[in-house]
Amino acid sequence: MLNLIDSDGESSVDYAVGGTELTDENRETIAQLLAEDAMRIRCGSSPLFETWRSRRDGGQPATGSRKSALEAYVGIGFKLPGNPPDEDHLQGHVAELIWNRLMDERLVCRDGRHLVRAHSVKPDPLEPGGDGLVIYSRESGTFTNELVFRLWEIKKHDAIGKVSVTIRRASNQLKTRGHEYLAKLAGPETIAEGGVIGDFYANVVELWFDRSDRSGVGVSVGTSSEKAPGGPRSFGSLEKQFPEYSGAGQREGLVIAIPDYPAFAERVKEIVWSGL
């Protein structure tokens, strides 16, 4: 529905741009999907997810302690009616939700990587730490199913300037703090995961410092259609900050440029609230 258009083979960054021609019907469909994703991230397997979905679809509102519990989940990131979230924070979180869904749907990458696991974005956009970590497998010489990772920074862009300014800020952030983000994301996985994948998580920070070909970076931005990048120069900061990542797919970019992005983010919030 977002009609992603990939960069050509000459670009030093593998990037895709989509959303500029989004129809009203698809716009609403995507907003509904993102609202549901947001609540699944918050509720997990709690029965409150079905309570929320039933109310969103026209069912009866929750009462008593169940209502209070549901408000606790909805209020993370989206606040509650009467106390709306900061617009910048909301737009940033919707950008994360878009990235989250697209990474889950991209099972095979242009360079042949296969998805193993896309870490879910955080329910609270203000929580410190990395935005996105994705694990892939690939064939590499005599190795099959070799694990590799991409660390992503996700931003919203609603400023007057070009989207390249936001991409530059995200690239700089990855350069200066990427190792911290990886340590926070991967550390718990060394306990939760065993075997080959557990060993991989235990080594991702060193792979990052080595600028290993098993590591890589990505920047994703949510913005309005008129801010869509005009070409590969918009992603030049990724190449500047990470010159060592010259292999196929080691530098990735994603810009989802939706007509009136701020209004789209508001619509996602309204749908989340409709489940109260």
HELIX and SHEET records of a PDB file:
HELIX    1   1 ASP A   24  CYS A   43  1                                  20    
HELIX    2   2 LEU A   48  ARG A   56  1                                   9    
HELIX    3   3 GLY A   64  PHE A   78  1                                  15    
HELIX    4   4 GLU A   87  GLU A  105  1                                  19    
HELIX    5   5 VAL A  163  ALA A  186  1                                  24    
HELIX    6   6 GLU A  189  ALA A  192  1                                   4    
HELIX    7   7 GLY A  195  ASP A  210  1                                  16    
HELIX    8   8 SER A  225  LYS A  227  5                                   3    
HELIX    9   9 PRO A  232  PHE A  235  5                                   4    
HELIX   10  10 GLY A  236  GLN A  241  1                                   6    
HELIX   11  11 TYR A  261  SER A  274  1                                  14    
SHEET    1   A 7 ILE A   5  ASP A   6  0                                        
SHEET    2   A 7 ASP A  14  GLY A  18 -1                                        
SHEET    3   A 7 ARG A 251  ILE A 258  1                                        
SHEET    4   A 7 VAL A 217  SER A 224  1                                        
SHEET    5   A 7 PHE A 143  HIS A 157  1                                        
SHEET    6   A 7 GLY A 132  SER A 140 -1                                        
SHEET    7   A 7 HIS A 114  ALA A 118 -1                                        
END                                                                             
